Amino acid sequence: MILVPVKNLSSAKQRLAGVLDQPSRTALAQAMLHDVLTTLHNWKARPAVAVVTSDPYAVKIGAEYGFEIIPDPDNPGETGAIEMATRICVERGVASTLVIPADIPLIQSWELEEILKHAPAEGSVLVPAADGRGTNAAFRSPANLFPLRFGNDSFKPHNAAALATGKPCVILKLPGIAVDVDNPEDLQQLISLPGETRAQRLVREYPRVGTDASSVQLRSGAGS
């Protein structure tokens, strides 16, 4: 099963607060989520998908695509949401989980196919963020092979936890999945990379001062 954890989008992307007001950060987070769910929806060979959330927008979009919604009323963050969803998967007898974050708008279906193609019968696949610090996709078989702990520097701990199981751990570098948007510098990268995703179109419409990522400026409420 594919799990997509979504936190409260009304307070999303606080690390972009220096260059984006909250309405614009929320609009960006919504656009990125839409991009991720659109790719999953268009991937015809996909496993079942569940959006782990209680955010109203995420519930609405997930339901429109026919994905399962796993309610997350406590909203403890990505780690807590995946812990809860993983327990549900184990209780159901789900053999494996693939966790995909909601802020990787350049994700492509061929990359998801690569993950499953390289997935061991028992073991894991990890896809690092472009900076090598974060984890932008995590496959586990069985579903609870090791706990996932997301954060700024999650990749090395995830790799260590995977290796500690004694099962194979495959590391894949995938260009679209590698691109997340957490910091002001990420906005410039999103603008400059090829593509016409919702998130890219949204950010390209924002007025910018100069070309340096730190100078990205938005009108109050732009894009909402």
KETORDREN-61119 format. One line per 8 residues: their letters; for each residue x, y, z of C-alpha. Coordinates in steps of 0.05 Angstrom, whole numbers. Example, Ala and Ser with C-alpha at 12.3 -4.5 7.8 and 13.67 -1.06 7.14 Angstrom:
BEGIN
AS = 246/-90/156 | 273/-21/143
***
This chain:
BEGIN
MILVPVKN = 0/0/0 | 23/71/-15 | 16/119/44 | 16/194/34 | 18/232/101 | -10/302/99 | -5/350/158 | -50/410/169
LSSAKQRL = -41/450/106 | -66/514/138 | 0/519/175 | 45/486/125 | 117/501/105 | 137/545/164 | 210/544/140 | 187/586/81
AGVLDQPS = 158/640/126 | 215/689/110 | 193/692/37 | 121/668/35 | 61/690/76 | 17/636/104 | -38/638/51 | 16/630/-2
RTALAQAM = 50/573/36 | -17/538/42 | -31/547/-32 | 37/519/-50 | 28/459/-3 | -40/445/-34 | -11/450/-105 | 45/402/-88
LHDVLTTL = -3/352/-57 | -46/356/-119 | 15/342/-162 | 34/281/-121 | -37/252/-120 | -45/266/-195 | 17/225/-210 | -7/169/-166
HNWKARPA = -76/170/-198 | -46/168/-268 | -1/109/-251 | -43/52/-276 | -2/-4/-244 | -2/27/-175 | -18/-10/-110 | -74/16/-66
VAVVTSDP = -65/88/-42 | -84/117/26 | -79/190/45 | -64/196/119 | -95/261/141 | -151/300/171 | -137/364/132 | -202/383/96
YAVKIGAE = -168/399/29 | -128/335/30 | -190/294/48 | -228/327/-10 | -174/316/-63 | -158/246/-40 | -231/226/-42 | -240/257/-111
YGFEIIPD = -185/211/-136 | -218/151/-103 | -161/140/-53 | -174/115/17 | -171/166/72 | -140/143/138 | -163/196/188 | -108/229/229
PDNPGETG = -147/270/280 | -89/278/328 | -44/307/273 | 21/288/309 | 64/301/248 | 90/258/192 | 125/207/237 | 64/196/282
AIEMATRI = 17/192/223 | 59/138/189 | 66/99/254 | -10/98/261 | -22/81/187 | 31/26/190 | -5/-7/249 | -69/-6/208
CVERGVAS = -34/-38/149 | -5/-93/193 | -73/-107/224 | -101/-114/154 | -47/-161/132 | -17/-112/82 | 49/-141/58 | 88/-77/44
TLVIPADI = 84/-2/49 | 112/54/6 | 112/121/40 | 111/182/-6 | 112/253/22 | 63/306/-3 | 116/358/-22 | 152/325/-81
PLIQSWEL = 115/357/-139 | 161/331/-194 | 149/257/-178 | 140/214/-240 | 105/147/-247 | 166/114/-278 | 204/130/-214 | 151/94/-173
EEILKHAP = 157/35/-220 | 232/35/-209 | 221/30/-133 | 176/-30/-140 | 222/-62/-192 | 281/-59/-144 | 241/-76/-82 | 265/-140/-48
AEGSVLVP = 214/-191/-26 | 237/-176/45 | 275/-112/55 | 271/-39/37 | 282/15/-15 | 301/86/5 | 302/146/-41 | 341/205/-12
AADGRGTN = 326/278/-22 | 373/316/-69 | 415/341/-11 | 423/270/15 | 395/289/83 | 320/274/78 | 282/212/57 | 233/225/0
AAFRSPAN = 207/153/-9 | 211/92/35 | 189/22/16 | 186/-32/71 | 170/-106/65 | 141/-129/112 | 102/-65/124 | 132/-53/193
LFPLRFGN = 202/-77/178 | 231/-17/216 | 201/48/242 | 204/111/200 | 226/176/234 | 219/235/188 | 255/301/195 | 310/345/165
DSFKPHNA = 363/290/171 | 323/226/166 | 361/189/111 | 422/165/150 | 380/140/209 | 332/105/161 | 389/72/125 | 420/50/190
AALATGKP = 353/22/214 | 342/-14/149 | 411/-46/151 | 401/-66/223 | 344/-111/202 | 393/-155/165 | 349/-150/103 | 370/-119/36
CVILKLPG = 366/-44/31 | 367/-13/-39 | 385/60/-47 | 356/93/-109 | 370/164/-133 | 310/188/-172 | 311/259/-199 | 238/278/-192
IAVDVDNP = 226/246/-124 | 291/279/-100 | 262/349/-107 | 224/372/-45 | 207/442/-24 | 225/460/47 | 272/520/43 | 274/585/3
EDLQQLIS = 329/557/-41 | 283/500/-61 | 234/550/-91 | 285/574/-142 | 301/503/-160 | 227/487/-170 | 221/548/-216 | 282/532/-257
LPGETRAQ = 272/457/-269 | 234/434/-331 | 161/418/-321 | 92/448/-316 | 65/419/-251 | 13/457/-211 | 66/477/-160 | 114/502/-214
RLVREYPR = 60/543/-249 | 39/573/-183 | 108/594/-161 | 127/620/-230 | 67/668/-226 | 92/700/-162 | 129/766/-171 | 203/757/-156
VGTDASSV = 258/807/-143 | 322/785/-178 | 340/712/-188 | 368/694/-120 | 324/645/-83 | 328/687/-19 | 295/745/-57 | 230/708/-75
QLRSGAGS = 174/755/-55 | 99/742/-56 | 39/786/-52 | -3/775/9 | -50/717/-6 | -22/706/-75 | -42/639/-105 | -96/625/-54
***
